[in-house]
Amino acid sequence: MADSANQTVPTRRVLRGRPYSMSEFARKYRLDEKEAKRLYEKFGPSATELDLLMAAKRKPPTLPLDFDA
């Protein structure tokens, strides 16, 4: 019988806000694919979490140049 005290159960993160796609996140903050993937995998797809992270890093989102769209 395995010792249940030593087994770790992965915790599930609660998704706060709508989820970003990785490409949307990278485009919004002008990140290269490698950095966007690293942050996305570490902090999850939550737009709220990723926006807070980037605000803490003082990386403002880019605004679309085409306001007519």
MMTF fields as JSON, N, C-alpha, C and O atoms, coordinates in Angstrom:
{
  "mmtfVersion": "1.0.0",
  "mmtfProducer": "UNKNOWN",
  "numBonds": 275,
  "numAtoms": 276,
  "numGroups": 69,
  "numChains": 1,
  "numModels": 1,
  "chainsPerModel": [1],
  "groupsPerChain": [69],
  "chainIdList": ["A"],
  "bondAtomList": [4, 2, 8, 6, 12, 10, 16, 14, 20, 18, 24, 22, 28, 26, 32, 30, 36, 34, 40, 38, 44, 42, 48, 46, 52, 50, 56, 54, 60, 58, 64, 62, 68, 66, 72, 70, 76, 74, 80, 78, 84, 82, 88, 86, 92, 90, 96, 94, 100, 98, 104, 102, 108, 106, 112, 110, 116, 114, 120, 118, 124, 122, 128, 126, 132, 130, 136, 134, 140, 138, 144, 142, 148, 146, 152, 150, 156, 154, 160, 158, 164, 162, 168, 166, 172, 170, 176, 174, 180, 178, 184, 182, 188, 186, 192, 190, 196, 194, 200, 198, 204, 202, 208, 206, 212, 210, 216, 214, 220, 218, 224, 222, 228, 226, 232, 230, 236, 234, 240, 238, 244, 242, 248, 246, 252, 250, 256, 254, 260, 258, 264, 262, 268, 266, 272, 270],
  "bondOrderList": [1, 1, 1, 1, 1, 1, 1, 1, 1, 1, 1, 1, 1, 1, 1, 1, 1, 1, 1, 1, 1, 1, 1, 1, 1, 1, 1, 1, 1, 1, 1, 1, 1, 1, 1, 1, 1, 1, 1, 1, 1, 1, 1, 1, 1, 1, 1, 1, 1, 1, 1, 1, 1, 1, 1, 1, 1, 1, 1, 1, 1, 1, 1, 1, 1, 1, 1, 1],
  "groupList": [{"groupName": "MET", "atomNameList": ["N", "CA", "C", "O"], "elementList": ["N", "C", "C", "O"], "formalChargeList": [0, 0, 0, 0], "bondAtomList": [1, 0, 2, 1, 3, 2], "bondOrderList": [1, 1, 2], "singleLetterCode": "M", "chemCompType": "L-PEPTIDE LINKING"}, {"groupName": "ALA", "atomNameList": ["N", "CA", "C", "O"], "elementList": ["N", "C", "C", "O"], "formalChargeList": [0, 0, 0, 0], "bondAtomList": [1, 0, 2, 1, 3, 2], "bondOrderList": [1, 1, 2], "singleLetterCode": "A", "chemCompType": "L-PEPTIDE LINKING"}, {"groupName": "ASP", "atomNameList": ["N", "CA", "C", "O"], "elementList": ["N", "C", "C", "O"], "formalChargeList": [0, 0, 0, 0], "bondAtomList": [1, 0, 2, 1, 3, 2], "bondOrderList": [1, 1, 2], "singleLetterCode": "D", "chemCompType": "L-PEPTIDE LINKING"}, {"groupName": "SER", "atomNameList": ["N", "CA", "C", "O"], "elementList": ["N", "C", "C", "O"], "formalChargeList": [0, 0, 0, 0], "bondAtomList": [1, 0, 2, 1, 3, 2], "bondOrderList": [1, 1, 2], "singleLetterCode": "S", "chemCompType": "L-PEPTIDE LINKING"}, {"groupName": "ASN", "atomNameList": ["N", "CA", "C", "O"], "elementList": ["N", "C", "C", "O"], "formalChargeList": [0, 0, 0, 0], "bondAtomList": [1, 0, 2, 1, 3, 2], "bondOrderList": [1, 1, 2], "singleLetterCode": "N", "chemCompType": "L-PEPTIDE LINKING"}, {"groupName": "GLN", "atomNameList": ["N", "CA", "C", "O"], "elementList": ["N", "C", "C", "O"], "formalChargeList": [0, 0, 0, 0], "bondAtomList": [1, 0, 2, 1, 3, 2], "bondOrderList": [1, 1, 2], "singleLetterCode": "Q", "chemCompType": "L-PEPTIDE LINKING"}, {"groupName": "THR", "atomNameList": ["N", "CA", "C", "O"], "elementList": ["N", "C", "C", "O"], "formalChargeList": [0, 0, 0, 0], "bondAtomList": [1, 0, 2, 1, 3, 2], "bondOrderList": [1, 1, 2], "singleLetterCode": "T", "chemCompType": "L-PEPTIDE LINKING"}, {"groupName": "VAL", "atomNameList": ["N", "CA", "C", "O"], "elementList": ["N", "C", "C", "O"], "formalChargeList": [0, 0, 0, 0], "bondAtomList": [1, 0, 2, 1, 3, 2], "bondOrderList": [1, 1, 2], "singleLetterCode": "V", "chemCompType": "L-PEPTIDE LINKING"}, {"groupName": "PRO", "atomNameList": ["N", "CA", "C", "O"], "elementList": ["N", "C", "C", "O"], "formalChargeList": [0, 0, 0, 0], "bondAtomList": [1, 0, 2, 1, 3, 2], "bondOrderList": [1, 1, 2], "singleLetterCode": "P", "chemCompType": "L-PEPTIDE LINKING"}, {"groupName": "ARG", "atomNameList": ["N", "CA", "C", "O"], "elementList": ["N", "C", "C", "O"], "formalChargeList": [0, 0, 0, 0], "bondAtomList": [1, 0, 2, 1, 3, 2], "bondOrderList": [1, 1, 2], "singleLetterCode": "R", "chemCompType": "L-PEPTIDE LINKING"}, {"groupName": "LEU", "atomNameList": ["N", "CA", "C", "O"], "elementList": ["N", "C", "C", "O"], "formalChargeList": [0, 0, 0, 0], "bondAtomList": [1, 0, 2, 1, 3, 2], "bondOrderList": [1, 1, 2], "singleLetterCode": "L", "chemCompType": "L-PEPTIDE LINKING"}, {"groupName": "GLY", "atomNameList": ["N", "CA", "C", "O"], "elementList": ["N", "C", "C", "O"], "formalChargeList": [0, 0, 0, 0], "bondAtomList": [1, 0, 2, 1, 3, 2], "bondOrderList": [1, 1, 2], "singleLetterCode": "G", "chemCompType": "PEPTIDE LINKING"}, {"groupName": "TYR", "atomNameList": ["N", "CA", "C", "O"], "elementList": ["N", "C", "C", "O"], "formalChargeList": [0, 0, 0, 0], "bondAtomList": [1, 0, 2, 1, 3, 2], "bondOrderList": [1, 1, 2], "singleLetterCode": "Y", "chemCompType": "L-PEPTIDE LINKING"}, {"groupName": "GLU", "atomNameList": ["N", "CA", "C", "O"], "elementList": ["N", "C", "C", "O"], "formalChargeList": [0, 0, 0, 0], "bondAtomList": [1, 0, 2, 1, 3, 2], "bondOrderList": [1, 1, 2], "singleLetterCode": "E", "chemCompType": "L-PEPTIDE LINKING"}, {"groupName": "PHE", "atomNameList": ["N", "CA", "C", "O"], "elementList": ["N", "C", "C", "O"], "formalChargeList": [0, 0, 0, 0], "bondAtomList": [1, 0, 2, 1, 3, 2], "bondOrderList": [1, 1, 2], "singleLetterCode": "F", "chemCompType": "L-PEPTIDE LINKING"}, {"groupName": "LYS", "atomNameList": ["N", "CA", "C", "O"], "elementList": ["N", "C", "C", "O"], "formalChargeList": [0, 0, 0, 0], "bondAtomList": [1, 0, 2, 1, 3, 2], "bondOrderList": [1, 1, 2], "singleLetterCode": "K", "chemCompType": "L-PEPTIDE LINKING"}],
  "groupTypeList": [0, 1, 2, 3, 1, 4, 5, 6, 7, 8, 6, 9, 9, 7, 10, 9, 11, 9, 8, 12, 3, 0, 3, 13, 14, 1, 9, 15, 12, 9, 10, 2, 13, 15, 13, 1, 15, 9, 10, 12, 13, 15, 14, 11, 8, 3, 1, 6, 13, 10, 2, 10, 10, 0, 1, 1, 15, 9, 15, 8, 8, 6, 10, 8, 10, 2, 14, 2, 1],
  "groupIdList": [1, 2, 3, 4, 5, 6, 7, 8, 9, 10, 11, 12, 13, 14, 15, 16, 17, 18, 19, 20, 21, 22, 23, 24, 25, 26, 27, 28, 29, 30, 31, 32, 33, 34, 35, 36, 37, 38, 39, 40, 41, 42, 43, 44, 45, 46, 47, 48, 49, 50, 51, 52, 53, 54, 55, 56, 57, 58, 59, 60, 61, 62, 63, 64, 65, 66, 67, 68, 69],
  "secStructList": [7, 7, 7, 4, 4, 4, 7, 7, 7, 7, 7, 7, 7, 7, 7, 7, 1, 7, 5, 7, 7, 2, 2, 2, 2, 2, 2, 2, 6, 6, 7, 7, 2, 2, 2, 2, 2, 2, 2, 2, 2, 2, 2, 7, 1, 5, 2, 2, 2, 2, 2, 2, 2, 2, 2, 2, 6, 6, 7, 7, 7, 7, 7, 7, 1, 7, 6, 6, 7],
  "xCoordList": [0.84, 0.0, 0.886, 1.814, 0.611, 1.407, 1.071, -0.064, 2.065, 1.878, 1.221, 1.866, -0.031, -0.77, -0.28, -0.549, 0.423, 0.924, 2.03, 2.232, 2.742, 3.851, 3.437, 4.235, 2.221, 1.758, 1.248, 0.537, 1.621, 1.135, 0.07, 0.197, -0.947, -2.036, -1.905, -1.857, -1.845, -1.72, -2.944, -4.08, -2.7, -3.807, -4.264, -3.457, -5.529, -6.088, -6.204, -6.675, -5.782, -5.898, -7.291, -7.857, -7.825, -9.113, -8.871, -8.004, -9.625, -9.48, -10.198, -11.415, -9.436, -10.01, -10.052, -9.028, -11.215, -11.361, -11.427, -11.38, -11.536, -11.588, -10.193, -9.203, -10.096, -8.776, -8.211, -8.947, -6.908, -6.186, -5.742, -5.482, -5.651, -4.896, -3.442, -3.18, -2.516, -1.112, -0.729, 0.033, -1.248, -0.917, -1.508, -0.875, -2.705, -3.328, -2.508, -2.279, -2.074, -1.249, 0.073, 0.474, 0.743, 2.023, 1.853, 2.675, 0.808, 0.562, 0.238, 0.72, -0.569, -0.992, 0.193, 0.23, 1.155, 2.297, 3.601, 4.676, 3.505, 4.683, 5.79, 6.946, 5.418, 6.378, 6.764, 5.971, 8.018, 8.379, 7.716, 7.266, 7.664, 6.937, 7.468, 6.689, 8.781, 9.393, 8.994, 8.626, 9.062, 8.714, 7.213, 6.815, 6.39, 4.941, 4.587, 3.76, 5.203, 4.935, 5.365, 4.647, 6.52, 7.023, 6.055, 5.707, 5.623, 4.709, 3.334, 2.71, 2.869, 1.563, 1.523, 0.536, 2.583, 2.63, 2.797, 2.276, 3.503, 3.736, 2.514, 2.201, 1.815, 0.722, -0.656, -1.657, -0.739, -2.018, -2.618, -2.034, -3.783, -4.389, -5.252, -5.799, -5.381, -6.263, -5.828, -4.711, -6.71, -6.405, -6.145, -5.261, -6.907, -6.724, -5.335, -4.634, -4.938, -3.622, -2.489, -1.541, -2.588, -1.525, -1.46, -0.37, -2.605, -2.606, -1.988, -1.238, -2.296, -1.691, -0.179, 0.579, 0.25, 1.681, 2.386, 3.431, 1.812, 2.461, 2.418, 3.328, 1.385, 1.342, 2.446, 3.081, 2.676, 3.748, 5.117, 6.041, 5.247, 6.496, 6.587, 7.576, 5.538, 5.457, 5.553, 6.244, 4.839, 4.759, 3.325, 2.457, 3.063, 1.678, 1.282, 2.125, -0.011, -0.475, -0.374, -0.453, -0.202, -0.158, -1.582, -2.453, -1.809, -3.126, -3.169, -2.161, -4.297, -4.399, -4.253, -4.78, -3.54, -3.319, -4.514, -4.706, -5.315, -6.469, -7.717, -8.287, -8.143, -9.288, -10.615, -11.664, -10.6, -11.821, -12.32, -13.476, -11.463, -11.831, -12.702, -13.097],
  "yCoordList": [-1.178, 0.0, 1.242, 1.342, 2.163, 3.388, 4.334, 4.385, 5.076, 6.06, 7.304, 8.037, 7.549, 8.653, 10.017, 11.021, 10.082, 11.363, 11.923, 13.136, 11.045, 11.492, 11.776, 12.301, 11.443, 11.664, 13.091, 13.601, 13.717, 15.068, 15.02, 14.31, 15.767, 15.861, 17.209, 18.243, 17.215, 18.507, 19.376, 18.907, 20.634, 21.549, 22.163, 22.384, 22.434, 23.05, 24.537, 24.956, 25.322, 26.767, 27.196, 26.655, 28.164, 28.719, 29.746, 30.61, 29.654, 30.576, 31.871, 31.888, 32.954, 34.261, 35.064, 35.256, 35.523, 36.274, 35.336, 34.115, 35.929, 35.105, 34.585, 35.207, 33.478, 32.951, 33.657, 33.995, 33.871, 34.347, 33.144, 32.083, 33.284, 32.317, 32.78, 33.953, 31.873, 32.254, 33.312, 34.23, 33.19, 34.158, 35.539, 36.561, 35.568, 36.84, 37.526, 38.734, 36.75, 37.277, 37.828, 38.935, 37.069, 37.501, 38.769, 39.681, 38.833, 39.999, 41.229, 42.324, 41.054, 42.184, 42.846, 44.07, 42.054, 42.589, 42.573, 42.79, 42.317, 42.283, 41.384, 41.794, 40.165, 39.191, 38.237, 37.947, 37.747, 36.718, 35.403, 35.273, 34.454, 33.209, 32.451, 31.898, 32.428, 31.685, 32.272, 31.527, 33.595, 34.242, 34.132, 33.899, 34.296, 34.174, 32.761, 32.592, 31.757, 30.371, 30.107, 29.438, 30.618, 30.417, 31.007, 30.349, 32.241, 32.891, 32.232, 32.061, 31.869, 31.236, 29.901, 29.592, 29.116, 27.823, 27.982, 27.172, 28.997, 29.206, 29.782, 29.372, 30.733, 31.436, 31.056, 31.492, 30.267, 29.822, 30.802, 31.85, 30.463, 31.266, 32.432, 33.168, 32.612, 33.641, 35.04, 35.461, 35.76, 37.124, 38.018, 38.873, 37.825, 38.638, 38.434, 39.401, 37.181, 36.875, 37.409, 38.014, 37.187, 37.622, 39.146, 39.711, 39.813, 41.279, 41.84, 42.815, 41.234, 41.676, 41.459, 42.316, 40.323, 40.033, 41.078, 41.605, 41.373, 42.327, 43.741, 44.528, 44.083, 45.389, 45.482, 46.527, 44.398, 44.376, 44.498, 45.065, 43.968, 44.08, 45.414, 45.692, 46.241, 47.558, 47.455, 48.237, 46.468, 46.287, 46.586, 45.72, 47.799, 48.131, 47.382, 47.064, 47.106, 46.465, 47.442, 48.657, 46.903, 47.758, 48.021, 47.162, 49.177, 49.523, 49.264, 49.437, 48.858, 48.673, 50.009, 51.02, 50.011, 51.241, 51.622, 52.792, 50.624, 50.854, 50.988, 49.978, 52.203, 52.429, 52.268, 52.239, 52.164, 52.002, 50.555, 50.296, 49.628, 48.202, 47.784, 46.621],
  "zCoordList": [0.0, 0.0, 0.0, 0.802, -0.872, -0.984, 0.148, 0.62, 0.574, 1.631, 1.033, 0.283, 1.348, 0.747, 1.22, 0.56, 2.333, 2.843, 1.955, 1.901, 1.262, 0.42, -1.018, -1.794, -1.383, -2.747, -2.885, -2.019, -3.979, -4.23, -5.308, -6.306, -5.09, -6.05, -6.743, -6.076, -8.065, -8.746, -8.469, -8.54, -8.156, -7.893, -9.199, -10.102, -9.305, -10.498, -10.239, -9.182, -11.189, -11.083, -11.519, -12.469, -10.815, -11.183, -12.282, -12.15, -13.347, -14.459, -14.115, -13.934, -14.026, -13.724, -15.013, -15.669, -15.364, -16.6, -17.789, -17.647, -18.954, -20.159, -20.481, -20.094, -21.167, -21.53, -22.767, -23.694, -22.763, -23.943, -24.753, -24.185, -26.052, -26.834, -26.722, -26.456, -26.922, -26.79, -27.826, -27.52, -29.038, -30.085, -29.762, -30.025, -29.198, -28.812, -27.714, -27.765, -26.731, -25.643, -26.178, -25.818, -27.028, -27.603, -28.427, -28.338, -29.217, -30.067, -29.219, -29.506, -28.186, -27.357, -26.667, -26.541, -26.222, -25.48, -26.273, -25.713, -27.572, -28.456, -27.917, -27.81, -27.585, -27.072, -28.19, -29.085, -28.119, -29.084, -28.649, -27.511, -29.549, -29.311, -28.093, -27.316, -27.928, -26.826, -25.467, -24.559, -25.319, -24.06, -23.779, -22.637, -24.795, -24.61, -24.146, -23.25, -24.744, -24.371, -22.937, -22.194, -22.536, -21.17, -20.144, -19.164, -20.371, -19.431, -19.449, -18.402, -20.622, -20.777, -20.033, -19.365, -20.145, -19.468, -17.962, -17.195, -17.536, -16.105, -15.396, -14.278, -16.033, -15.375, -15.892, -15.324, -16.938, -17.456, -18.449, -18.727, -18.984, -20.043, -19.559, -20.38, -18.255, -17.72, -18.14, -17.84, -18.833, -19.265, -18.062, -18.101, -16.997, -15.793, -15.211, -14.913, -15.05, -14.473, -15.354, -14.852, -16.648, -17.552, -17.656, -17.745, -17.644, -17.667, -16.387, -16.439, -15.244, -13.985, -13.996, -13.543, -14.509, -14.615, -15.468, -15.083, -16.624, -17.52, -16.956, -17.215, -16.194, -15.534, -14.488, -14.346, -13.758, -12.767, -13.424, -12.841, -14.634, -15.385, -16.12, -16.798, -15.978, -16.62, -18.145, -18.798, -18.69, -20.142, -20.546, -20.428, -21.022, -21.409, -22.672, -23.51, -22.799, -24.033, -25.192, -25.008, -26.366, -27.55, -28.01, -27.877, -28.537, -29.041, -30.532, -31.218, -31.038, -32.493, -33.188, -32.725, -34.297, -35.04, -35.902, -36.233, -36.262, -37.125, -36.249, -35.836, -35.965, -35.102, -35.835, -35.191, -37.161, -37.933, -37.93, -38.263, -37.56, -37.635, -36.479, -36.394]
}
